[in-house]
């Protein structure tokens, strides 16, 4: 394979993966994919793109069993690969599906024309205030202006006849809300929110047009046929190896590139945090997705559990299933963060071994290594961690594995 991988070699009692360009390129955080609406996983577009270029060829299958915001799936199909994204969160699979569904020129024209007909902010009070129910949990902790904005636009979205167009506009609305509210202290005004929506929509249309033009060229097919190169599955990754929605003829996957839930780390995969640490499920409401689960549903169990036994049992089950996608030539690339890496990292590696994997140690510039592995600060960190004596728990480690034996 070309790119970063050069060869496997022995390194003491371990196998090592020799990297033939600066490893920091692999861990870059440049933002090249359109409308990067985030979930708090560790995958940046540049990381996913470099890993896919390094370890796969055109038409190979790339799988992300914790697809999050769809970064790996979007990058894989943009590079002419097949892609499968799996996630237990319906919000994550909504993001991935909409971001990887092409819009026709007619779709774009209709969406832009619909946006031109939106009423001014002053008229939104007559739309969004119709049913300001104080006990509605979907708008919990949102400011009055935010509730009026979202309800007003969601009411207007129903006028769009095409479901694909509706979902795209919901994506833009979600991006607007996340940028304005998530992890922010100050509540924006209705006028600012509406202005941000129009700006985001215009920018996204331009970015998506360019993105899908490049993807169509990479696959040498019309944009309308590009969804045939990806599968998006809303389910737990444990047991996914027998899920028939991923075509058997696509297997084996050449690359797994992912960031699983971080053990012991407080990460909100299912909520926005506004005005400090007040949590709101508004993202599910905006995207019309079902929400009924707590944090531990998305994170392999409660982070306070002694020994994180439930977490590691679920991790073992998940990667045992992932083995069913792989061959001896497949590679697993992960970015993982820890609340207490001094004991959690060894247990994590032991669990991977129990699931049937062996670790490959990176051989690269020693300046990029800490205790034989590559660590980096978590980009756009959205969770709260203390500083460990040797390794900051606000950092994540690059882990490389292949099937054992």
C-alpha positions, 0 to 999 in steps of 0.5 A: 500500500502507498502513503504512510505505510511502508512495511511491517517489521519486528520491534522487540517482541512486537510487530511495528508499523513503519510510517514513512512521513511525519506522523503529525500529518496523520493527526492533522485537524484541517477541516476539508469536508463540507459542513463539519457538524460534529459529535464529540468523537476524535475523528477529524477529516484530515485524520480520516482522509490520511488513514484512508489514503495510506491503508486502502485502495480505490473500491476497498471497504472502509468501516467506522463502527462508531460513525458519529458525525459521519467524517470517515464515511464522507471521506471514504466515498470522496476518495473512491472507496466503499464505506459503511458507518454504524452507530447506535445513535439515530442522530449520528446516522441521520448526520451521516446519511444526510451528509452523504446524500447528493442533492440535484441542481433542482433540489438546490434551487428549490431549497434556496427559493424556499429560503428566500420566502422565509418571513423576517425575524419579527414575524417568527414570534407569530409562528414560534410562539404558538405553543411555548409549552414550559414542560416540553423537554425537547426545548429544555434550557433553550432561550425564548428566542432560540425556541421561537427560531427553531419552532418557526423554521421547523414549521416552515420546513414542512412546506418543502415537499421533498423529504431529501430537501427537508432533511438537508435543511434540518442539517443546516438548522442543526449546524446553525444551532450547534455553532450558536448554542453548544458549549456557549454561555451567551444566548443569541438573539432571534435576529442573529440566529436567523441571519446565521441560518441564511449564511450557513445555508448559502455556504453549505450549498456551495461546499456540497456542490463542490464536494459531490462533484469531486466524489462523482469524479472519484467514482466515475458515476453520476452523483445520483448513483453515489449512495450505492457506495455507502451503507449506514446502519443504525444499531449497536456495533456488537453483532453487526458482523451478521447484519445483512445491510452491509453487502457480503461482496464488499468484504473483507474491509481493508480498514476500520477507522474509528473513535469508540466511546472514551472509557471513564470520560464524560462525553455528551454524545446525545446532548448540547450543553448551553449556558454552562453545563445545562443539557438540552436534547434539542438536536434530536428534536431538530432532526426529527429523531427519537431520543429516549436514552441516557448518557451510558447508553451511548458510552458503553455504560456508566463512567463511575462504575468501578473498574469500568467492567461494563465498558470493557465487556461491551468493547470486547463484544464489539470488536469480536463482532468487528473481526467478522468484517476483516481479513489478515490484511485488514488494519484497525486504526483508532483514536482513543482518550482516557480519563485515567490512562495509566490503568485504562490503556493497559486494560483497553489493550488487553481487551483488544487482545481478548477480542482477537487482535494484536497491536502494531507499534508505530515506528516514526520520529521519536519526537512524536512518541510518548511511551512508544505511542503517538498522542495528540490533544483532542481537537475541539475538546468538548468534555472535561478532564483533569491533568494526569501527572504524565499524560494529560487526560485531555489527550488521545492515543493512536492505536493500530491493530490487526487480527492476531495469528 
